[in-house]
Structure formats: C-alpha cells, structure tokens
Amino acid sequence: MFYEREDNPMYNLSVFATYESYNQLDIKIEDLEKRQFHIPSDMEPFKSIYNDIINPIACSHYDYETKIDESPFKFNVIRADTQETMLSLYDIIVSELYSEFTIKIPTKYLFGLGERNQKGFRFKEGIYTLMAKDVPQLLEDGKQPGKGVYSSHPVYLMRERSGKYHVLFFKNSSPMDVIYKDDKLTFKYIGGILQLKLFLGDYDPETAVKLYHSYLGGWALHPFWAMGYHHSRWPIKSSQKLKEYVYKHKEHDIPLDTIWSDIDYMNDRQIFSVDEMRFHKNDFEEIQNQLGVNYIPIIDVAVGVKYGKQDKGFREGINLDIFLRSPNTGQRFRGKVWPGSSYFPDFFHPNCSTYWRTMIKHLYQSTNFSGLWIDMNEPTNFCDGECDLQQGRDKWNSTMDYTDVNETYKNNHIRFPYIPGVSPLEKMTLPPNLFHYGKHLHKDVHNLYGLQESFETYQAQKEIGKPLPFIISRSTFPGSGHFTQHWEGDNEASYTFLYLSVGSTMQFNIFGIPMVGADVCGFLDNTTPKLCARWVQLGSLYPFFRNHNNDRAKDQEFYSLGDDVLLAARRNVKLRYSIIKWYYSLFLRSNHTGTIFRPVFFEFNDDVNLFKDEVLDTQFLIGDELMATPILVEGQTIRKAYFPKSYWYHFLSGSRLQKIEDPGQEHFVMCKYTDYVPLYIKGGSIILQQNITQVKSVKDLKNHYYAVIAIGEKDSFGTMIDLDEFSDQKIVEKCDQLNCILNVNFSKQDNQAEFTIVRADNGGPASYPLFISRLKIYGLSPSQTIKCSSNKIVECSYSNENTFPYISNIQLNEGIGLEFGETTGVFKLTLQFS
C-alpha cells in the first residue's frame, strides 16, 4: 500500500517499470507532478554517466518477469528461468521530506551499500547511514548514530538461492538509512524519487557487476605510472624536502613513482595557491624531469576568504558568482575549513566549470602536476552548518563589495520528521535547507558534491593536455569512477583498519572504482614496525599503493622504521614492480568494466566455503590468476587459508599446494614480517614477470620478461601489453578496445607443447619487439631433455629443480630471446620432451 505523509502529502503517484533490455529493469515511483528531486539527466556530469534507456527496443525474451499484488501493494521481480523472486518492493511511503520502502531479499549473501568502515565484506544486519561525511577512524557497528563515511553508494550485489547474481542500484542522492533485518532491507530517506535499477547476471557475479558498470558509463583508465608506489606525508614543508624524500627512496633501493603534497605546499592553506618561498617551480620540474618521479598536490574544495580579492581563487569566484549562498542571509555562505573562514563553490552553477578549470590551469602553471588529489569534498565544514556570523567576522567583510544579498537563496529552516543517522544533517557540512543553483536543496544533492568536483577536475586535466587524467577523490557516488579513482580516507594505524581494508577495496571494485586502496601503515596515530610490515605486504597488492600519514604521527617511511620494515618493503614493492605490467593489463583487458581486486567466490561461485567470513574478509583474487592470503591479525605468523578446488602453486617458489583432483581444503600459510606476501597462482594461468634488480620506477622497466606458467586442467592462458613504451598518449592511442592486449597461451599434449603469443583483437603478430628469456613452468612432469624450435629460437637449455612437484626452467638463448613484431609473424615456440 502507498502512504502519503499528512505533513506533506504527495498525490497521484505513478508506478512505471521500463524493460530497458532483457537483463536490465528500471522501476520508478514518483509524484506525477514531479515535485520530488531527481538527478538531472540534461546536465553534466550526469548525462555522461547514467545510461537510462528511455525508449527501449522490445526483446524477444526477458530474463525477468514482473508481478504486482494490489492489496496490499507489492511489486515483485521474478527470474524467468528459476522462478525465484529476486525482490519484492512494498510498504512504500512517499513525501517530500520523508520516504521509505522495503525490499524482501532472497538470501543473506549481500555485498555493498557503502561507504563504511566495517570489519568484514558481507553486509550484516543493522542500521546503516549513507551520507558522505568526514568522520575519520569511525568504525561501523550497525547502530545509531550513523557511521557512514566519505561516499554514498546505495547499490548491492546479491547472490540468489539458485547461485545467480543481480545488482540493485537505488538511484537517489539524498541521505538515507538502510535497515537490514531478517530477509528485509528498509530504505528511509529524505528526498528524491524512488528509482531502482536492476541488473541481472548469471552464475558469474562479474556479469551483473559489468552490466552495472556499463550503465555508469564504465570506469576511467588511469596512467600506467599510477600503478607504481606513491609516497605522501603531512607535512612536507618545502620542495627541497620533497626532493630529499625522493633521494632517500633511491638510496634505500625502494622503487618510487610519485611524491605527493598535502596542504603544506599552499600559501597559508589557500587552495590553488603555492607558497613560492618554500616550494619552487624549478624543484617541481627537477623532481619530474631529472629525478623521474611524478608529483601530485592536494586540492581542498573550500576557498579561504581572509585575503579577499588578493587571492586569485577568491577573486575569480566572486567575479563569476559561483559561491554558495546562505539560506539565512542570502549572502555568500560562510563555513570554516583549513584556511579559516571559507566559501564553497556551487558545482550546479553554470559558471562553475569555467571557474574550476581556470583555477586548475593556474595551479598547473605553478607546479606542472602529474595528477590531482581532491579532498574535503563531502563537502567538509568545521562548523555545523553556517558559522556564527558574529564570531571571528573579518574586518573587510563590511566594506567590500562581495557582501551582496541574493534574496532568492534565502530559505526557511526545514523540520524533518526523520533524520538519517540521527545526528544533525548539517554536522560538519552544509545545511540541508541551503539552495544550490537551480533551486536544488542541499539535502537532495549533498552526496553528489564529490562526483561533480571529480568531473570538473577531470575535464580541467583534459584541457591542459592530460590524455589520461589521474585523480584521487575522497568523496564518491555511483558514476564517480568514470572520472576519478579513490582512496579509503583517513584510516587509523591499527590492525582493525588493516583488516577491513580488504573488504573495502573489494567493495569499491563492485561500486565501479577499481583503482582504490587504503593508506599503507595508517594515516592517524603512530604505526608500529610490525603493523607497517604487514601493511606493506598487503598494500603492495592494492590497485592504488600509497604510504601516507599525518602531522602528529611519527615518521613511517619504510626506511625509517628499522631493518625488518625496510626488508619487507624492498621485497614486496619490488614484487609489485615485477608483475606491474601484468597487473595493468588486467585493467586494459577489462575494457572499463568489471573488477580487478576481487572476492575469491567470483571465480569459484559454487564453493560454499568461500562465503564464510574468515575467507571473504582475508583472501582475495587479483584478476583470475593470483590469490593472496595476507596475515592481518596482530601477533600471527601462521594462518589458515582456504584453497578452492583447482591446481594451486606458490607464485614465487612454484611448490604445488593441491591438484584438481583434490577437493577445496585449508592449508597452513606461514609468513614472517620480512617475507613476501603469501601469493598463489592458479593452475591454467600465465603471468609475464620482469627482473627488477636496477628498477627505481616504472620508467626503468624494459620489454624483457620471463613467463611463469602454471599447469592446470586445461591450457594455460595469460595477457601482456603490446607497447614499446607506456606513456599516457601511447596508451590512449594504441589501447582502445583491447588493441594493445596480447594473448599468451601454453598448451601441452603428450610429449609436445606450444607457447604462443598473438594479438587479442585479430590474432595477428605483436606490433613491438618483446624479449622473453625464460619459461618457468610449474607442475610439469620431469623430462631428460627438451628441444625448442621456432622461427627465431633453435636451441634452449633446460633444468628441473629437485623439488616436488616439478618446476621446469627453460632458458632461451640469452641475448636473442624472443624478438617478434610485424616482420616475424605470430610467435610460436614448440617444445619437444623426451
């Protein structure tokens, strides 16, 4: 049944189901007079990302059926082949200031609905608030007051009773509570229409996730250099200090690709400014050109007012009239952030694009930055709503011409019948009754703020000539991944935050932002050597790998915490660099949709053991090929890890843990603080690895490889990248639509095997020379001799390590390797065993 609130009724509601495709359904319930907010489809960035199908073409069949029960009202969606009800929508209450609905779900296998610092990947029973807020160190416990953090993603992945999957996206940007109890999800929210997007997959959870990502326009590809190690520290108080950090990493033999600046590079914390007394442009140029390291500065969102029109960011904002206005006075809204009293840009204002892009270009002229870090964009305000206008009022405020009043922005205080999260909605942010341009209430658009800033920052980088803009944003919303990447905010130097980072990273892969990671060793509080060693083991496998800590914590550079941390860092950072081109190929071959850092059940959906929390929370896949089992608990050096039914080999040693004939089973995994992260390669996989002895950054990686081949039940397969150099421009030009992916295959039958490399797009030869010096084959039965033949290689040496199971090394002619390109045809190496 529908209910209309007496305090603000909505009449003449419509229920409209659009069969957008055979596996995509849109359900919309709204007021026929359209008095409720809906995310505008006619303006950027929204028209670039949300691919709603207005006039769909009828399909010959649909994977779903819909059924409406009238008394009481219930909207049911049923999977056609299994006749399982995927969701039942009922108990719908609609009004301008409060709405709610309930969904009955088929199973407890529910993942998503973030962002939350929750220890565990599974969505557990409780009440959860989805509202972008700056609340560091806050741990989710499923109780009020709400504990949602920097982003809002009202989307989940569900495993049905049949084992098939679907994704549901509640397309609504207002603050909300989600109450999960028994088999019901109740959404309570304070604005906007009820619009649900349902994406039906199959037994592979990746199918439903890819459909969702496609609806969002796909995620943005990042530059290759962004896969390297990043170092940041608050504070680094001069450009000379930045250079010293770079020199220290080189001195201690730790590869480094990017150095970052927090707010200390600014002139008195004014965004878009540089303190030129401490940070010199020639030092920025030296860091990037002579030292070969990228540079990324932070940008907060609020503009300090204390310098008035002497500050370019303030002056341009006043001239273009893009700052938000107070609902109390009609003057510009005054909050407080790092520079003190501050104004906030209104990204709905048509002049804001000009403003933001102008100021990004201005910053680029001063720093020649490689990418940008956008922070405090929930948006964060150190006052709860508008700061007291009578306290700390600047002397110039009463005389300058930017105290003009715009009466149309005045608005009464809103009395909400329900407050998501219990805490005041304006706490540490903007008031809900504030108007954005177009008369959009902040209560309706709060969660869009970070997305809008990401879009403008992306476009600004494009305009200054960045082929692959790189942005790390703290606040995100569905569709943000089309423009930005993400880090998991101001985490704590604790084993709890180390542990929960696995689930959080997997969540954001589902949300459509796969280039993500937590601050390694922790941002807040003092880390310890043992904690940092464990974190560098795990963090070396995050898609985004950065060490960052705060101004009150002790130094946590890997070389400053003792020999054990330094050894762990050298080993694990170099391990990352040895597979970094393969890792990047996962993003290229995914072609802007799908997950990279994934739950293990994504590859082994029929194994119920993989849905146990101890496995979900502590093990993960990278692509299909590698599984990691890091140690995440304080004091442990041995853990149990579950290996699903397959061939599994230790990635570095080649020792086999189990065969395909073995059932899935637990194994003990040992890992000291100085060891490599426990990493295993699945049978049937090939990974092209590189020697990294002299590597200081990704620029030092040449096109020389050795192939790690894990024998499985069927042929072994892998991918590599067909490029001679990995500049942003080359990647954009050559890698669209899988044009730079090479398929690598190893097949064995009886006493003969073939190792082939062909282009993924057309089966042709590689375009650029590549050199492969060795095949390292795990699980190959021993032979006395192996004879190699191809159009380039006529002889090779063979050795078999005295281990069980057997590890075969086939050394190809050193100095010749495998050189192939347009003139050599498709490469095929034949191995004859005897």
N, C-alpha and C positions, 0 to 999 in steps of 0.2 A: 504494500500500500504506500502511496505517496502521502507525505505530510507537509503542510505549509506552516511555517512558524507564525504565530499570532502577532509577534512583534514586527515582522517584516515579511508578509506573505508573498509568495510567487504563485501566480495562477497560470493556467493554460500551459502546462509543461508538455514538452514533446519527447517521445522516445523514438530514436531513429537509429537503426542498425544498417550500416553500409558494408556490404560484402565486397571489400576492396580487392581481394583476389582469392584464390582457392584456399590460401593458408593465412589470410590476414583479414581481421574483422575489426570494424570501428563501431563502438556503442556510444551514443551521445544522448544525454538527458539534460535539457535546458529549458529555460523560460522562452516561450515563443516571441516575447517582446525583446529578447536578447538584452536583458538588463544586467546579466551576470558577466563578469570579465571572462574573456577567452584570449589566449595567447595570440597576438595579431599575426595573421598569415600574410599580410601585404607589406611587411617591413622587415628589414634585416635586423638581426641575423636569422630570424625565424623562417623566412621564406626560402632560405638556403638549406635548411636542415630538415624540416618536417615534411616528409613526402606523403601527405594525406592525398588520397585518390578521391577526387570529388565526383567524377563521372566514370565509374569503373566499367570495364567491358565484362559482360557476363561470361562465366566459366561453365564448361560442360559438367564439372563436378566441383564440390567443395569438401574440404576436409572436416567441416563442422556443420552442425545444424543448430538452429535457434528455436527456442520454445518459450512462450510467455504464459505464465499462470496468472490469472486475473484477480483471484480473490483468495488470499492476499496476493498482491503483485509480486511476481518473481520473474526475472529474465534469466533463462538458462542457456548455456552454450555447451553443446554435446559434441564429442568427437565422433565423426561419422562411422569410422571402421570399428571402433571398440565400444561405441555407445556409452562411453564414460562421460559423466558430466564434469567438465573442466572447471566451470564456475557457475554459481548461482548468485545473482545480484538481487538483493531485496532490502527491506527496511530502509527505504530511501527517504531522507528528509532534505528539503531544499529551501533555502532562503538566501538573502544577500549576505548576511553576517554569520550564518551557521548552516552547514550542511553535513550530512553523513550518509553513508551507505555501508552495507555489509556484503561480503563475498564469502560464500562457503567454498572451501578448497578441498581437493580430493585427497591429499596426503600431507605428511609433515615435512616432506623434502622440499623445503622452501629456502631460497637464497636471494639476497638482495636487500632492497629497501634501506638505503643509507643516505648520508654518511654517518657512521657511528664507530666509536672506539670500543668495539665489542670483542671480548675474548672468545673467538670461535667463528667459524664461517657460516654455520647454519643459523637461520633466523629463528630465534627461540621465543617462546610465549612471553608476553609482557606488553607494556605500552611504550611506544616509541614516538619521538617527535622528529619530524623532518622540517627543519628550518635552519638555514645557513647562519651559523653563529661562530664567533671566535671564542672558543672555550677550551683552551689547551689543557692537556692532562686529564680531561674528563672521561671517566670510564662509564660505559653503558651498562646499566643493570636492569633495564626493562621496567623501571619505576619512575614515577613523577618526583620532582620536576624533570622535564625533558632534558635529554643529554645528547641530542643530535649535534653534530659539529659543522664543518665548513661548507658542506654541499647538501643539496637535496636531490635524491634520485628515487622518486616513487615508482619503482619498477622491480619486478621479481622474476626469477626463473623457478619454474615448478616442474617436478617430476611426478607424473601421473601414476596411477596404480598399474597401468599397462607397461610402464617403463618409458613411455614417450614424454616429450617435454613441450612446454609452451612458455612464452614470455608475456607478461601483462604489464603495460605501462599506463599509469594513471596520469594523463596529460593535464597537470594542474600545478601552478607555481605558487600557490598560497601556502603559508604554514599549515601543518596538519599533524594530527596524532594518528598513529596506526596501532590498533589494539588487537593483539593476537591471542586467542584463547580457544582451546579445543580445535575445531576444524573451521574456525571463522576468523576473518580479518575485517575489522570495522575501521573505516576511514572517517575521521572527523576533521573538518576544515572550515575556513572562514571566508571563502570567496572562490569565484570561478565556477565554470560549468563542470558537470560530471562527464568526462570523456575518457573512455577506456580503449586502448589499442591492444588487440590480442594477436600474437604471432605464433602459429602452430608449427612446431617442428616434428621430428621423428624420434627414433631411439638414440640418436646422436644429439646431445644437448647443444652442440655447436650450431646445428641447423637453425634452431629457434633464435639463438643469440645473433647469428648472422642476419637473419631477417630483421631483427630489431635494429641492428647497426645500420643496415641498408635504409631503413625508414629514417634514421637520423642523418642520412647523407654520408655515412661512413666516417671513420676516424682519419685524422691527418697523419701523414707520414712525417717523421722527424728526420733531421740530418743524421748522417752516419756518425759524425763525431760525437753526437749526443749519447751514443751508446758507451762512450768511454767513461772513465772515472772523473767525478766532479768534486771539487773541494770548496767549502764555504766556511766562513767564521764571522760571527758578530761579536766584536768588531774587528775589522782590518782597517786601520786608521789612515793608511796612505797608499798611494800607488807603489811606492818603494817597498812597502810591506807585502803587497800583492806579489811583486816580483820575488821577494825573499821566500814566500811560500812555494812558488814555482821552483826556485832553485833547490829548496830543501827536498822536495819530492824527487827531483832528478838526482840529487846527492844520495838519497836513501834508496834509489832504484825502485821507486813506486811509479808506475805509469800514471800520467795525469793529462786530461784533455781540456778541462775547463776550470777556471778560477772564478769565484763569484764575489760580489759585493752586496752586503746588507746596507742598511740606511746610512752607514757612516761615511759613504762617499759623497753624500749630498751636502749642499750648503745649508747648514742648520736644519736639516731634515726636510727641506722644501723639495717636493717631488719635481722631477725634470731638471733639477739644478745639479751642478757639480762644484764641490769645493776645490777650486783650481789652485789654492795654496798647498793643498795636500795631495791632490790627485791630478797628475799632469797628462795631457793628451799624448805626449811623446812616450810616456811609460805604457799607456794603453796600446799604442802602436808597437812598442817593443815586445810586450807580452804576446801579442798576436802574431807579429811578423817574424821577429827574431827568435823568440822562445817557443813559438809554435803552439801556443795554448789559447783556447777561446776565452772570451770574457763576457760574463753575464751580470748586469746590475739589477737590483730590485726597483720596482716602482710600486709605491702605495697609491691608493686611489684618491685620497682627500688632499686638497690644496690648502696649504697654510696661508693665513690672511695677514700675519703680523707685519710683513713688509709691503703690503698694499701693492700698488701698481709698479713698484720697483722690481717685483718678481714677475718674470715672464709668464709663468703658468697662471698666476692670479690675473695678470693684465689681460691675457688673451681670453680667459674665461669670462671676465667682466665684459669685454668688448663683444663677445659672441653671445653673452647672456645665457650660458649653459649650466649655471649652478642651480641646484635645487633650492626651492623657497620654503620658508617656514609656514606651516598651517596656522600658526598663531598670529604672525605679523604681516605676512606677505613679503617681508624682506628675505634676503638670502638666508637659508637655513645654516645655523652655526652649530657644528659639532666640535669634537676635540679628538685629534689623533696625534701622531708623533710630533708634528711641527707645532702643536698647540691648537689654538682656535683654527677651525678649518671649514672650508666649503666642499661640497660634494658635487661632482659632475652628474648631470641628468642624461643618461645614455638614450633616453627616449627623445630628447630634443634634437631636431633636425640639424642643428649646428654642431652637435657634439662630435660627429665624425670629423669635421674639419678641425675642431679643437684638438681632439686626441691625436689625430695623425700629424698635425703640425707640431705638437709637443714631442711626440716620439722622434720625429725627424730632428728636432732641436737637440734632443739628448744624444742621438746618433752622431751628430756633428761633433759633440764633445768627447765621446767615448769610443766610437766605432764598435759598438757592442756586437756580439755574435748572436745573442738571443736575449730574451727578457723574462724576468721573474715578477709576476704580478701578485701582490699580496694585499691583505686587509680589505678584500673586495667582497665581503659578505653582504653589505659593507660593515666594517667595524667602526664603532664610535665609542670613545672612552666615557662619554656621557650617556645616560639612559634617555634617549630622545634628544631634544634640544637643550643645549647647555644654558644654564641660568644667565639670561641676558644682562643681569645687574652685577654679575661677578666676573672680574677679570675683563671688563669691557675695554677694548683698546681705545686709546686716546683719539686716534684718527677716525674712528667709526662715525662720530657725529658730524664731521666736516666734509668727508669725501663724498663723491657723487654716486657711490655704489650702494647706498642705503635706500635706494628707491623701493617703493612698495608696489607690488602687483596684487591687487585685491582678489583676482580670480584664483589665486593659490591658497587663499585662506580657507580653513575648513574646521568644522567643529570636532571636538573630541568624540571618538566612537566608543560606545559602550557595548562590548562584545558579550553575548550570552555564554560564550565558551572561549577559553584561552588555550590554544595548543601549547603543551609543555608547562602550563600553569604560570611560569614566570612572565612578567610583563613583556609584551611583544616588542617594546622599544628598548629593552635592556641591551645595552652595548651596541645599539644600532639606531636606525632611523624610526620615527614614529609611524604607526600604521595609517594614520589619517593624512599623512603628507601626500600631496599630489605630485606626480611626475607629469611631464608634458603630455598632452592628450587626455588629461583628467584621469590618469591611471593611478589608483590608490596604491601606496607602498605595500599595504597588506596583500595586494594581489600580485605584485611584481617583485617583491623582495628577493625571492630565490633566483630571479633572472639576472640580477645585477652582475655577478661574476661572468656569466655567459656573454652578456653584452660587452663588457670590457674586453673579454678574450677576443671577440670578433673584431673590435676596433683595433686592438693591438696586432692581431694577425694581418689585417688589411694594411696597417701602417708599415709593418715589416715588408709586406709585398711591394708597397710603393717605394721603399728605399732600396729595393733590388734584392731582397732575400728570396731565393727560389723556394726554399723550404723553411718557413718561419719556425723558430723554436721558442715556445712559451711554456713556462711552468706556472699554473694558476692554482691558488688555494681553494677558491670557491668555484664550484661547477654545478651544472644542471644538465639533464639529458640533451645531447646535441653539442655540448662543450667540446667533446673530443674531435669534432670536425675542425676545430681551430687550435686547440691547446692540449698540453699534457698536464700532469697533476703530480703534486707531492702530497703526502698524507698529513701535512700540517705540523704543528708544534708538539711533537711527541715527547715522551719522557724517557730519560736514560734508565730503563728498567727492563727486567726480563718479561714483565707483563706486556709492554709495548713491543718488545722484540717478537714475542709470541703472536700477538694479534695482527702484526703487520702482514703475515702470510695471508690470512683471510681477507684483510682489507685490500691487498694487492689483487687477489683473485676477484674480489667484488668489482673493482674498477675495470677489470678486463670485461666483465659482464656488462657494466654500465656503458662501455664504448670508449674507454680511455685506457688503452693497454700500456702506454708508456707512462709508468707510475712506479713510485717507490717511497719508502719511508726514510727519514733522515737517519743515516747509519750511525750507530753508537748513541743516538738520542740527542735531542735538542735541549731539553730542560733538565736541570740538575747535573751532577757530576757523574760521568760514566766511570766504570772500573775497567782495568785491563782485561779481565776475563769476559766481562759483558761485551766489550768492544771487539774482542777476538771472535766471539760467537757471532756478533752482528756483521763483521766484515765477511765471515763465511757465508752467511745468508745473503747479505746485501750485494755481494759480488754477482748474485744471480737475479736481483731485481732488474726489471727493464730499465728503470732510472736509478742510478747508483751515485748517491751523493752523501758526503760526510758534512754535517752542519751542526754547530752548537751555539749557545747564547752567551751574552756578555758577562754573565755571572758564574759561568761554569769554567772549570779548569780546562786547559788545552787538551784536545783529543785528536790531534793529528796522529796518524798511525805511528809515526816515528817518535812521538812524544810520550808514549805510554809503556815503554820498555821493549826488550828484545822479543818477547813472545808475541806481542801485538804486531810488531814490525815484521816478524817472520810470517805470521798468519796473513798479514796484508800483502806482502810480496807474493806469497804463493797464490792467494785467491784472486787478487787483482790481475795477476798475470794469467791465471787460468781463464778468467773472463776474456782477456785480450786474445788468448789463443783460439777462442771459439767465437769471437765477436762478429766476424763476417757471417758465420753461420747463423748466429743469433739475429743479426739484422736481416738475413734472408727470410726469416720467419715472418717479419713484418711485410716484406715485399711480396712474398708468395701468398699472404693472406689477402692482399689487394684491398686494404682499407676496411675490412670487416672481420670479426671473429676475435678469438682470444689467443694470447701468447703464453702468459703465465697462468696456468690452468689447474683446476682440481683434477686429481687422478681419475675420478669417475668419468670425466669427459672422454677418456679413451677406452675405459672398461666399464661401461654402463651397467652390465648385468651382474657385477660383483657386489653383493650387498655389504661386504666388509668395508668397502671404500666409503660407505656412508656413515661409518662410526666416527664420532667426533675426534678421536685421537688420530685418525687418518686424515679426515677433512682439514683439520687445523694445522697439521705439522708436516704434511707432504704435498708436493706439487710437481706438475709437469712443466717443462719448457718445450713448447711445441708438442709433437708426438714422440720425440726421440729420447729426451732426458727426463729422469725423475730424481728429485732431490729429497733428502731426508735429513735436514739440518737438526742439530741439537739446540733446543730452545728453552730448556729448563735449567735453572741455576744449579751448579754442582754436578751435573751429569757429564759423564764422558762416554757412557754406553746407553743406547736406547733401543727399543724395539721398533721396527718398521715393517709395514705390510707390503708385500710384493704380489700384485695380481698375476694371474696365470699368463705366463709368457716366458720367453728367454730373457734373462736379465744379467748384465755384466757390469762389473765395476768400471766406470768410464776410464779411469787412469791406469789401473793395473790390468784390466781385461779379465780378471777372475770371474767365473760364472757362478751366480747365486742359485739359479734354478733353470730348468728346461721347460719346454712347452708341455711336456708330459706331466709335469708336477702341478698340483693344484696351487692356487694362491695361498701364500703362507707368510708367517712372520719370520724375520731374521734379526739377529742382534747386529747393531751397527755401532762401531767404535769410532770416536772422533776426539782427538786431543785438541787443546786450544790452539795449537800451532798448525794443525793439519789442514789439508784441503777440505772443503765442504763435501760431505758424502753425496756422490753423484753417480747415477747409474744409467747405462744406455740400454734401451730396449732392443731385443733381437729384431732384425729386419731394418735396422737404421744405419745410415752412413752420416758421419759428421766430418767435414773438412776442417782440420785443425792446423794451426800455424806455430812455428817456432818464434818465441818472443824474447829471446835472450837479450837483444840490444834495443828492444822496443820501449820508447818513452811516451809515445802517444800513438793514436791510430794512423797518423801520417807515416809512421815508420813501418807499417805493415805492407809488405810487398805481395805479389801474386804467387807466392810459394806456399804449398800446402803439403800435408800428408793426410791420407784418408784413414779414418777409424771406421772399420766395417764390422758390424755386429751380426753374426749369422743368426737367422731366425727360421721360422717355419717356411717362409716363402722368400722371394728375392729381397735383397736389402736395397733401401732407397734413401736418398738424401738430396739436398739442394745446395747450390752455391751461386755466387753472383758473377755475372759475365760483364765485368767492368775492368778497365785498366787503372782507373783512379776514381775515388769516391767523393768527388766534390758535389756540393748541392746541385749545381747546374747539370752535371753529368747524370746524376740520379734522376732528376726531373726529365731530362731529355730522353734517357735510354730505358727507364724502368717502368714506364706506364704500361698497364695491362700485362704484367709479367714478362715484358720484353727483355729483361736482363736476368732472368732466372734460368739456371742450368739444372737439369735433372741428372743426378748421379745414380747409377744402378750397378748392382753386383748380383749376378745370377750364377749358380753352380748346379751342375748336373753330372753325376758320376765323377769322372776324373778330369773334368774341364770346367772352367769358369770364365765369365766375361765381365769386364769392368768397363762401363761405357759412360760417356758424358755427352749430352745433347741439349740443345735449347728447348725450354719448356713450351715456347709458343709455336714452334714449327718443326721441331725435331731435327733442325739443322745443326751445323757446327757452331762452336763458340766464336765470338767476334774478336776476342782479345787473347793474347798469349797467357797461358796459365802453366804453372810448373808443379808437378806432383812428384815428390821424391820417394815416397814410401807408401805402401799399403800395410796397415796394421789390422790384421783380421782376427777377431775374437770368435772362438768356437769352431775353428777349422780343424778337422782331423789331421794328424801329422802325416807328412809325406817325406820321402827321401830327397826328392828334388822337385823343383817347379821350373818349367820353361815358359818364358814370356815372349809374346810376339805381338807386334802392331806395326803400323806404318812408320813409327818413329823409334820404337824401342825393340831391340833384337836380343837383349840379354838382361838378366837381373840376378841379384843374389838373394838367397832365401835362408832364413833361420827360424828355428822353432824353439821358443822358450821352454825350459824344463819346468813347466807348471801344469797343473790340471785345473780346468780344461786347457786345451792348447791355444797358444797365442802365436800366430804366424806373422813374421815380419818379412815383407817382400821389398827389398831395397832396389829401386830403379836406378838406372845409370846416373850417378851424380854428375851434375854439370849439364846434362841433357834434359833429364826429367821428362815431362810430357808437355811439349810445346805444341799448341794447336790453335788454329784460327781459320780464317776463310780459305787459306790455301791448302790446308791439310785434311779437310773433310771432317766428318763426325769421328770423334775419337773412340776407338775400341781396343782394349787390351785383352788378349786371350791368355789364360793361364792353363798350362797342361801339367797335371800332377802325376807323379809316378813314384 
